[in-house]
Amino acid sequence: MDKQAVRELIWDALEERGEARFPFPPHGRIPNFAGAKAARDRLVETRPWRAAETLKCNPDAPQLPVRRAALRAGKVVYMAQPRLRDPDPFLELDPAVVTDIDEATTVSGVSKHGVPVAPEDVPQIDLVVAGSVAVTTDGVRLGKGEGYSDLEWAVLRELDAVDDDTVLATTVHELQVLDGPASPFPADETQPNPDPHDVPIDIVAPPDGLRHTETPYPRPVGVDWDLLEEKRLGEIPVLAARAPPTE
């Protein structure tokens, strides 16, 4: 089964079982889910969370509790601007500066409170929290299919802001965990194969448990320029500025 078919199964299951939460429908996005705060609580219990001083987090609704918990714990949070469309594509939220954590951690409020930062000015990231449509128990993550999360990692990896020691986590509903005990789908039919540019997950945090994946899959060491179309390079300034010259 290809990745898009798996996404559709997950979106349908969340909607049909009443586990999706606003915004609706869950399809075509990182889906919000019942128990997002409880999933955050599982992540907050981990040693990598407690040790992290800087955190990169996606801007989607299900990870809003994570962003708020990070700032309230004194962690500096970096969020990517939509589609990396700005030359300074990351927004820095520093709890020493932010005056309204609730507003600053929303999609609309981060542009008001966040400070635009170029990739080369992002410091060492201790923990990356990614949104997922689905994730396997051995760390294969499916986003919504546009590839921006993986591109963000690749750009920061080339600048050594993330590396092989950076922990990657995701908060999800149990229905999103493929081959987990609550998965309604046969593992042998829905197990996606990772692509070389896919960034694997170390910690999966659903509301009722925690999984350290011990993922066997390697992390990308930078941008795979051969896979990027010229149109995408033109749409993303941070890539256009760093692309190697064509022969």
Number of C-alpha atoms within 10 A of each C-alpha: 11 11 18 14 11 21 24 15 19 24 23 16 19 23 17 10 9 11 18 22 18 12 15 12 15 22 19 15 20 26 31 26 26 17 20 22 19 19 27 24 20 18 26 17 11 13 9 17 20 13 11 19 18 22 25 26 23 25 22 19 21 27 28 21 18 24 30 19 18 25 23 13 15 14 22 20 26 28 23 23 19 13 15 19 15 17 17 18 22 25 22 22 25 19 17 10 10 17 11 11 21 16 15 20 29 19 17 11 14 23 17 11 21 20 14 20 18 13 19 13 13 19 15 16 22 20 22 23 21 23 26 27 27 28 27 22 20 20 27 23 24 24 23 20 14 11 13 15 21 18 21 20 24 24 21 22 19 16 17 17 19 23 20 11 9 17 20 19 26 26 30 30 28 25 25 28 25 27 20 17 9 12 16 16 18 11 13 10 11 18 19 21 12 16 10 12 19 22 24 26 26 22 24 28 26 25 20 12 13 16 17 14 17 13 16 11 16 13 18 21 19 19 21 13 13 6 8 12 9 10 8 11 16 13 14 16 17 20 19 14 11 12 13 9 5 4 3
